[in-house]
Amino acid sequence: MEEYTETFGDINLTIGMLSKEDNISKEDIYSRLTSFIQNIDILDDAIVQRLIYCTSKDMRDEDMPTEIRMLAGEVLVSLAAHDFNSVMYEVQSNFRILELPNEFVVLALAELATSYVSQSIPFMMMTLLTMQTMLRLVEDSNMKQTFCLALEKFSKAIYQYVNHWKDFPYPKLDANRLSDKIFMLFQYIKEKWATQASPMNTLAIVKAHGPTVSLLLHREDFRDYALSQVPWLLIQYEDKESDFYVTQSLKQILTAAVLYDIFLPKNLRRSICTSLLHQICRVPEPPIKENKIEASSCFLILAHTNPADLLEFLDEQIRSTHESVRIGILTLLQSMINAEEPRFRNHSTSIEKTVKVVMSDLSAKVRKTTLHLIQTMCEKGYIEAREGWPLIDYIFSQFVMSNSNLEKPMKSNSQEEEKEEKSVQETSLEVLKSLDPLVIGMPQVLWPRILTFVVPEEYTGTLDYLFNIIRILIMAEEKKKRDIQESTALVISTGAVKLPSPQQLLARLLVIATLASLGKLCGASAIGLLKLVPEIIHPKLVDLWKTRLPELLQSLEGNSSSTALWEAMLLQLLKESLWKIGDIAWTSQLSRDFSQQMDSYSNCSIEKKFLWKALGTTLASCQDRDFVSSQINEFLVSPSQLGDQRQGTTSILGYCSENHLDIVLKVLKTFQEKEKFFINRCKGIFSGKKSLTKTDLILIYGAVALHAPKQQLLARLDQDIMAQIMLLYNQCSQILGVSMINKDVDLQMSFTRSITEVSIAIQDTEDHKFQFTYKEMLIGFMLDLIKDEPLNSLASPVRWKALIAIRYLSKLKPQLSLNDHLNILEENIRRLLPLPPLEKLKSEGETDKDKERINFLYERSMDALGKLLRSMIWDDTDAQSCEEMFNLLRMWLVSQKEWERERAFQITSKILTNDIEAPQNFRIGSLLGLLAPHSCDTLPTIRLAATSSVIGLFCAKGIYLEVDRLQGLQEGLESNDQQVQIRISSKIAKIVCKFIPSEEIQAFLEETLDGLETLNPMCTKACGIWMIAALKEHGAVLEDQLLEILSTAYHHMPVLRQKEESFQFMLEAISQIASFHMDVVVVSLLQKPLPFDRDTKTLWKALAENPASSVKLMRALIKKLEVRLEDDIAGIDAISVACAMFEVISTGTHISHLYPELFSLLLKLVSCSLGQKMPTSTLSQRRRVMPTGERQQNPDPCRLSTTTLKCLQAQAMKEGLAKESDEGDNLWNLLSNPDTHHIGVCALARSMAVWQHGVILDIMEHLLASLTSSSENYRITGTAFFSELMKEPILWKHGNLREVLIFMDQSAWDSNATLRQMAIRGLGNTACGAPHKVKKHKQIMLESIIRGLYHLARTEVVCESLKALKKILELLTERDISFYFKEIVLQTRTFFEDEQDDVRLTAIALFEDLAALTGRKWKIFFAEEVKKSMISFLLHLWDPNPKIGAACRDVLIICIPFLGLQELYGTLDHLLEPDLPRARDFYRQLCMKLAKKNQEILWILHTHSFTFFNSSWEMIRSAAVKLTDAIILHLTSQYVELLDREQLTMRLQTLRQDPCISVQRAAEAALQTLLRRCKETSIPL
């Protein structure tokens, strides 16, 4: 309901938009409204009324564009589906009597009449009456057209009502009243408007004419008038555009006449037929397609009403010689027959007679149309037995005529004629193809006269369909015989037709049957016919052919029979058939019929060649020796009757010799004796070649030998055949003593062919004892022929034929030696493979035919060479001999010339394919490495041949691969996409390499490595792919061959480095080997001298970059390094491992899982190699090219080790296992320097990623042994490393540092100062990492550390001890250190003036911590120590090191309370200000407060200050003088008197000469103060 409301809401909105003046929007609205109204079932009445109003208004608005008015009218008519009465009322209200209406109102009424016939008829009378009053008012041409259209529509509506009134829902109305009004309207229009009508008005009248006259014909009183109007309509055929409407109206009238059974007057019919025929057959301006179709429909209506009259008319018209008329009539007859009008079938004889009228017409178009008509007549059964044969004969005669016309020389402008003749030819064949011989009447027409077309040569092109027709007829007859035991269908007189004899049929069908081997239908059909007609040929053949012919037909099903095999089968059938017949006369007649059919085939056709063989076979089967002898003699004397006299006689005599060898040889000998041959072998040329030459006889003898019975051949070979051949050849080779062998190609060809056939014949005898005495001499002849051929062209087929002859000769006894074989093969290879490229050879040909001949010779020559090589190689049972012969091709397989490679590979493919069997020990590894990479060569032919060779190579060894899959992949190698080639080659390699014998892998790899050096880029890539594939499959079993393989690979490296891609493949190969035998490869590479050369470094990196072997590699190197550092001594072999590790790690190899071991070993190596020098004997002695200005330096083992460790740490940082060192790159200098090594180790330890505690714990475990190592350096390294780790709580938590702590304590007493320093540091760092351990082990830790304070010779130890004490004391209480407190305080004070800043700073800071730990027990002691130390604190406030100054300030603040001088805090606060007070002012304020509080302390400060006058620091000397000045200033008179004035004055005088101006000034001021105070106290200086 919501959807309904929404829809009508939109409609109301749309209607509202119609009231606007926007015409563009109205057009769009009306377009959408029409579709909407037609597709909606229910529409609200109010909406309908509003739409009727709006559309009617716009439709009648003269100012509105025509398009909108039309659209409005369409909407209005559409609304009638919802409310017809309202729409009709609206229209009728604007259609008023005697008032000319709006034209769109008339159009709306007309549309309502046709769209709503049932509803409109009740209003029709009123409409017609009103319209009748309007016609007189019409003057406008457009309005006249509108009223004509209305008349047309009204007539159609009334016509529908008249003929179907029973279907209307209301009582029958008086249709006569309506037709009366139509009559009056039409009569007025015809009389008033038609006479002076414009073309457009006339067209409108024509359109209304048909419906109106059709309506009037139903009234008998109007029929005469209606028919009288037809001539006017026919007159209107004048305009091509309006002709269709004339024909359409005419068709409506004819249809109404048939409906009302009205007989048209003959004259009218003739007029109509003439006019319609003219429409169909118009030539200058062919009718439009629609008009032609309508005209044809009119003829079909006429054919239905009176077929005899129509056929009479057409027969009269077709006798006209006008081409277009004949074509039109024939086409009409075809369409009438196709319409299958029953009454028309009774006139088939008339139709046949009409067709025969045009059979003599030579027009190609008429002939083609006639053929189409005959085809239709045959299909529809319009062929009569008595009259039908000429029509069938016509089909064949048209094929023959077309063939004849096409064979004639055509004129230059006859291209169109040639096209038409071809069309006639194709049509005749199409008619035969579609001909159904079993249609009623056709068997009587066809049989047996159809056989007359079998034998004549001119009907050869129709045999496909002719044989099919005959087959169907015979099979139908056979079926009838089986069904009713009697047949009558094919029993009919042949009349004047002469049927072929059985021999003629057999000869013809056998020859045609040869075409079956070429896949031609007529060949198989001929065999099929022979199977059906044995009784017709000879009754004795029924049983034989019943068995043999199905076998022949079955052999054709696979389409696998070769021509030679198929011909042999047919000839065998012929032999058996003639033997079965056993009739000498019949056989003799067959041979004559074969001879008579010689001219039916061209000399080069397969049929002619078979005909010669069949004739020879027939003669061989003939038992009449005299007849055979006479026939052979006739062919020798008059060979021209055979067509090609050489081929004919050779073939006939050869096949005849199968049963009549003695007769043939006898006739030949007689013929030679009779013919003197006194001219020479060229006699035939001068005599028009009507007789045989000696060259012909050479060929005949070869053919006779080939076909001779095997049991008779060898006995007569030398004397009667070979002797004659050699005699004839020698005679032909000499003319007046001059050799002609190099000039007569025909003689050479004939000789080689004859020798080949003799060799084959001997081989076929299978007599292994027979020694052919001519063998060596004949091979020499053949080689001479080949040598005489040019090396830059293929001028003749001599080379090809000689190669074939050599191949067959080589198989005969006596056997040739290996050297003879090698010489023969090498000579032939050298004469063929270096020929120029095929395209260049072909360019020598002047015509396309010459080029084709050269291409043919090229292919056959290469094929012959391949077969020769194949034969000689595999006939030898010795594997080494086979390999030697095969190696003759090696240089050609890798030739730089593309075309030579192509030939070599094609020959190799022939050698290795087609089920060969190699000797048992034949090796394929090297050959495979040579062939396989060319699966990616530049030419697709090479790629395919290489792949075929690879497959064949394995098959020859009895290794059967996945051949079908490989061949499927091989097809893809035809692609020119290099990526596709590589991908396919890789897939093939994966399959093939599985089957390479393991013992031949080394030879295969050596060959592929050679290929990487020498082959083109794509083959190089394939070399690499195959090499890698082989190693993947067999790498695990190469242990025995591994060192040789690696040595070979290293040997190739310098050359391969120049070819980047090849080098990468070699590296990958070594990586692949390493994946199986990593230890062997590692040992091999570690034997390389240091420093590693570029190739060795590259190999290490390649191994590392291989994901499959990188882990194995690292483990192998770790294992090697562990072994070589077992005694904590680093030899050169350990340095080699480190250098290898550097190359591996620098590739970015992930080391997270091996990092602890690597780090520990490398750190140990660095430690153990400290201070070592590289032995000279280990350095590489190879000449090294250095950059200009660079000196070659001997490598430092420690630096090499450090470099590897540095590389390891860099990789560890990338993997989050370590962090950047606080020393930066200086770390590595510290590590490699023996003096700073421990500092570097500490920095290295600090760079460890503590969060990776698992990794560090593993490192600690590995390094724990260092603490007890026999190597002092390694102990220092381990102690230093652990000393830094001791401050990490997480390591104390997870690790075993308690044991380390014990080792640290022991090392703190070691004699080595550095070791003591690191141990003390570790003890001190324990306070950070494990505070609880400090209290537990405080005694041993304090003792060890305090002992370090006494190591005055090494400040580092002292400083480390002070730092350690400071860290530890922060964790201890007064009670904990009570025993050591005094000692610590006293020792600490001794370092306040140490020259090392770090010592002073640490000591002062430690004193501050001691102050915090001072308890009641030691308070007085500590107060006294404070007094003694206060001078240092005060003076070092201005220490050169600001940190020390700050430390002094802090310690003063802490220590003042011990002296009860809290009043000094205010003064000390000034030291916290950003700007420090001047020393003089600070000291005076301080001394002023001290003077007030405690003069004793002032005096103590004074007594201790003298020692600082000699301080090495200027600032301390200056501060000491300034403090003395302040003390003197504030001492009481009592203390002033106690001053050692003389000594003080002397010291101050000395300081006045100090280099520092500040000291000088301070000394001067102090002297002045001293003088003043002495004066004040009256004390003389």
Salt bridges, closest charged atoms under 4 A:
ASP28 OD2 - ARG32 NE 3.31
ASP58 OD1 - LYS26 NZ 3.39
GLU62 OE1 - ARG69 NH1 3.53
GLU90 OE2 - ARG60 NH2 3.69
GLU99 OE2 - ARG96 NH2 3.07
GLU152 OE2 - LYS156 NZ 3.36
ASP180 OD1 - ARG219 NH2 2.83
ASP221 OD2 - ARG219 NH2 2.88
ASP243 OD2 - ARG282 NH1 2.77
GLU294 OE2 - LYS251 NZ 3.68
ASP309 OD2 - ARG269 NE 3.13
GLU312 OE2 - ARG270 NH2 3.97
ASP315 OD2 - ARG319 NH2 3.19
GLU316 OE1 - ARG270 NH1 3.21
GLU340 OE2 - LYS380 NZ 2.89
GLU341 OE1 - HIS304 ND1 3.13
ASP361 OD2 - ARG326 NH1 2.68
GLU387 OE1 - LYS356 NZ 2.31
GLU418 OE2 - LYS422 NZ 3.61
GLU421 OE2 - ARG367 NH1 2.98
ASP483 OD2 - LYS479 NZ 3.13
GLU551 OE1 - ARG548 NH1 2.94
GLU567 OE1 - LYS613 NZ 2.50
GLU576 OE1 - ARG548 NE 2.92
GLU658 OE1 - LYS575 NZ 3.02
GLU658 OE2 - HIS707 ND1 3.45
ASP662 OD2 - ARG625 NH2 2.96
GLU675 OE1 - LYS683 NZ 3.45
ASP696 OD1 - ARG646 NE 2.46
ASP720 OD2 - ARG716 NE 2.89
ASP744 OD2 - ARG681 NE 2.17
ASP746 OD1 - ARG646 NH1 2.50
GLU757 OE2 - ARG753 NE 3.24
GLU827 OE1 - ARG830 NH2 2.64
GLU827 OE2 - ARG831 NE 3.09
GLU839 OE2 - LYS842 NZ 3.82
ASP863 OD2 - LYS867 NZ 3.19
ASP863 OD1 - LYS910 NZ 3.11
ASP875 OD2 - LYS811 NZ 3.08
GLU883 OE1 - ARG923 NH2 2.67
GLU900 OE2 - LYS897 NZ 3.97
ASP937 OD1 - ARG901 NH2 2.74
ASP937 OD2 - HIS934 ND1 2.71
GLU962 OE1 - ARG965 NH1 3.35
GLU1007 OE1 - ARG890 NH1 3.00
ASP1010 OD1 - HIS1052 NE2 2.96
GLU1013 OE2 - HIS1052 NE2 3.67
GLU1061 OE2 - LYS1021 NZ 3.37
ASP1093 OD2 - ARG1182 NH2 2.07
ASP1095 OD1 - ARG1057 NE 2.60
ASP1128 OD1 - LYS1164 NZ 2.72
ASP1133 OD2 - ARG1124 NE 3.89
GLU1143 OE1 - LYS1101 NZ 3.71
GLU1215 OE2 - HIS1150 ND1 3.50
ASP1222 OD2 - ARG1246 NE 2.67
GLU1284 OE2 - ARG1246 NH1 3.23
GLU1284 OE1 - LYS1287 NZ 3.07
GLU1284 OE2 - ARG1321 NH1 3.34
GLU1356 OE1 - ARG1354 NE 3.21
GLU1360 OE1 - ARG1321 NH2 2.84
GLU1370 OE2 - LYS1366 NZ 2.94
GLU1393 OE1 - HIS1436 NE2 2.68
ASP1397 OD1 - ARG1400 NH2 2.70
ASP1398 OD2 - LYS1363 NZ 2.61
ASP1409 OD2 - LYS1366 NZ 3.37
GLU1424 OE2 - LYS1427 NZ 3.47
GLU1425 OE1 - ARG1389 NH1 3.09
GLU1425 OE2 - LYS1428 NZ 3.51
ASP1439 OD1 - ARG1400 NH2 2.94
ASP1439 OD2 - HIS1436 ND1 2.57
ASP1450 OD1 - ARG1449 NE 3.28
GLU1463 OE2 - LYS1493 NZ 3.47
GLU1473 OE2 - HIS1470 ND1 3.23
ASP1481 OD2 - ARG1478 NE 3.24
ASP1525 OD2 - ARG1480 NH1 3.17
ASP1525 OD2 - ARG1484 NH2 2.91
ASP1554 OD2 - ARG1517 NE 2.84
GLU1564 OE1 - ARG1552 NE 2.66
GLU1576 OE1 - ARG1573 NH1 3.06
